Amino acid sequence: MKILLNIIIMSAVFMQPLFAGQPLASDFTLVKQADNIFLYERWIDAAENGKVREIKAVFLVRASVPAIVELIKDPARGRNWNANAKSYQVLSLPDANRWVSYIQYDIPWPFDDQDCCLAYHYHNNEVSFESTHNAAFPVTPGMSRITGTKGKWVLENMHSGHVKVTYFITTDRSKKIPRWVSDPIVHNNLFKTMAQFKKLAEQ
């Protein structure tokens, strides 16, 4: 019996790396996968807006946690990894672990050009963010402000020297555009964003 138990334990240890590239996603559905980046999606209930989309991206990065955090808050490189971003600004705050980011997007038709203002907080290898209002970044005519955004970057050091990045985001959905139109655009833009982020982090 003891031998059988040891075999089971050793099997679990050696089989774990085989599944390392296929992260479990509970009730998320896999919607896109390439180059070891996995994109999941689910729809969750929101009190005021019915169902909202939550997306999860999972991938490994050959970089340190501090380097990844610096990339997230670096305005000079923000446009390079944010797909369709034409402006990426960062407002530093007295607390070095908190900052505000403002992003303008040049979105393909049928969406309007959009922007968002996000408050960030870094704590215990997790960078959380959510929509905020800040006088430095007022709403401007001709620009549609993205609201209801909330998410986080979870950064886990791996024994391989990589960092496992798990990115979550929810945003209010535009009800003017049907899902069959918006879904491919949302998936492709976010996937491209994560791929560019990974590439920059590993440089």
C-alpha positions in Angstrom: 0.0 0.0 0.0 2.9 2.3 0.9 4.5 1.6 -2.5 1.3 2.3 -4.3 0.9 5.6 -2.5 4.4 6.6 -3.4 3.8 5.8 -7.0 0.6 8.0 -7.1 2.5 10.9 -5.4 5.5 10.7 -7.8 3.1 10.4 -10.8 1.4 13.6 -9.7 4.7 15.4 -9.4 6.1 14.4 -12.8 2.8 14.9 -14.6 2.3 18.4 -13.4 4.7 20.0 -16.0 2.7 18.3 -18.8 -0.3 20.4 -17.9 1.6 23.6 -17.0 0.9 25.1 -20.4 -2.9 24.4 -20.1 -4.1 26.5 -17.2 -7.4 25.5 -15.6 -10.1 28.1 -15.9 -13.0 26.9 -13.8 -16.1 28.2 -15.6 -14.2 30.3 -18.1 -14.3 29.2 -21.7 -11.1 29.1 -23.8 -11.7 31.5 -26.8 -8.2 31.9 -28.3 -4.8 30.2 -27.9 -1.5 30.7 -29.6 2.2 31.1 -28.7 1.6 29.8 -25.2 -0.9 32.6 -24.5 -4.4 31.4 -23.4 -7.4 33.7 -23.5 -10.6 32.8 -21.6 -14.0 34.4 -21.2 -17.1 34.2 -19.2 -20.2 36.4 -18.6 -21.1 37.4 -15.1 -24.1 39.1 -13.6 -23.8 42.8 -12.8 -26.5 44.6 -10.8 -27.0 47.5 -13.1 -25.8 46.4 -16.5 -27.1 42.8 -16.8 -24.3 40.5 -17.8 -20.7 41.8 -18.3 -17.8 40.1 -19.9 -14.8 39.0 -17.8 -11.7 38.0 -19.7 -8.7 36.1 -18.4 -5.4 35.8 -20.1 -2.7 33.4 -18.9 1.0 33.2 -20.1 4.5 32.9 -18.9 7.1 35.7 -19.1 10.8 35.4 -18.9 11.3 38.5 -16.7 11.2 39.5 -13.0 8.1 40.8 -11.2 9.6 44.3 -10.7 10.4 44.5 -14.4 6.8 43.6 -15.3 5.4 46.1 -12.9 7.6 48.8 -14.4 6.4 48.0 -17.8 2.8 48.3 -16.8 3.4 51.8 -15.4 5.9 53.0 -18.0 4.3 55.7 -20.2 7.1 55.6 -22.8 6.3 51.9 -23.6 2.6 51.9 -22.9 1.6 52.6 -26.5 3.8 49.8 -27.7 2.0 47.0 -25.9 -1.6 48.4 -25.8 -3.2 47.5 -29.1 -4.7 50.5 -30.9 -3.5 53.0 -28.2 -2.6 56.4 -29.6 -1.9 57.9 -26.2 -0.7 56.4 -22.9 -0.1 58.7 -19.9 0.8 58.0 -16.3 0.1 60.3 -13.4 2.4 59.5 -10.5 1.0 59.7 -6.9 2.8 60.2 -3.5 2.5 56.5 -2.9 4.9 54.8 -5.3 2.6 51.8 -5.4 -0.3 53.8 -6.7 -0.7 55.6 -10.0 -3.3 56.7 -12.5 -3.1 55.8 -16.2 -4.9 57.5 -19.1 -5.2 55.7 -22.4 -6.8 56.9 -25.7 -7.7 54.2 -28.3 -8.0 54.5 -32.0 -10.6 51.8 -32.3 -11.6 50.2 -35.7 -15.1 50.6 -37.0 -17.9 50.0 -35.8 -16.6 51.4 -32.4 -16.1 55.0 -31.6 -12.7 56.3 -30.5 -12.5 55.6 -26.8 -10.5 56.5 -23.7 -10.2 55.3 -20.2 -8.9 56.5 -16.9 -7.7 53.8 -14.5 -6.5 53.9 -10.9 -3.7 51.3 -10.2 -2.5 49.7 -7.0 0.5 47.3 -6.6 0.5 45.1 -3.6 1.9 41.6 -2.9 2.7 40.7 -6.6 -0.7 41.9 -7.7 -1.5 45.0 -9.7 -5.2 45.9 -9.4 -6.9 48.6 -11.5 -10.4 50.1 -11.9 -12.1 53.0 -13.6 -11.6 56.3 -11.9 -12.2 60.1 -12.3 -9.3 62.4 -12.3 -9.2 66.1 -13.0 -6.0 65.7 -15.0 -7.9 63.6 -17.6 -11.3 65.1 -18.2 -13.9 63.6 -20.6 -13.5 65.3 -23.9 -16.0 65.8 -26.8 -15.8 63.1 -29.5 -14.2 60.6 -27.2 -16.3 57.8 -25.7 -15.1 57.1 -22.1 -14.9 53.4 -21.2 -16.5 52.8 -17.8 -17.0 50.0 -15.4 -13.5 48.7 -15.9 -12.0 46.5 -13.2 -9.2 44.0 -13.2 -5.8 42.9 -12.0 -2.5 41.4 -13.0 -1.5 38.5 -10.8 2.2 37.8 -11.0 3.6 34.5 -9.7 7.3 33.5 -9.6 7.8 30.1 -11.1 10.7 27.7 -10.4 11.7 27.9 -14.0 12.8 31.5 -13.6 9.6 32.7 -15.4 6.7 34.7 -14.0 3.2 33.4 -14.6 1.0 36.3 -15.5 -2.8 36.0 -15.0 -4.7 39.0 -16.3 -8.3 39.6 -15.5 -10.5 42.4 -16.8 -14.2 43.3 -16.9 -15.7 46.3 -18.7 -19.2 47.6 -19.3 -20.4 46.3 -22.7 -21.6 48.6 -25.4 -25.1 47.5 -26.1 -25.2 49.4 -29.4 -23.0 46.8 -31.1 -24.1 43.1 -31.3 -21.8 40.5 -29.8 -21.2 38.7 -33.1 -19.5 42.0 -34.3 -17.8 42.9 -31.0 -16.5 39.6 -29.8 -13.8 39.0 -32.5 -12.6 42.5 -32.1 -12.4 42.3 -28.3 -10.6 38.9 -28.4 -8.1 39.9 -31.1 -7.3 43.2 -29.6 -6.7 41.8 -26.1 -4.7 38.9 -27.4 -2.5 41.2 -29.5 -2.1 43.4 -26.4 -0.9 40.4 -24.2 1.4 39.1 -27.0 3.1 42.6 -27.3 3.3 42.9 -23.6 5.1 39.6 -23.3 7.5 40.5 -26.1 8.4 43.8 -24.5 8.8 42.3 -21.0 11.3 39.8 -22.3 13.5 42.3 -24.1 
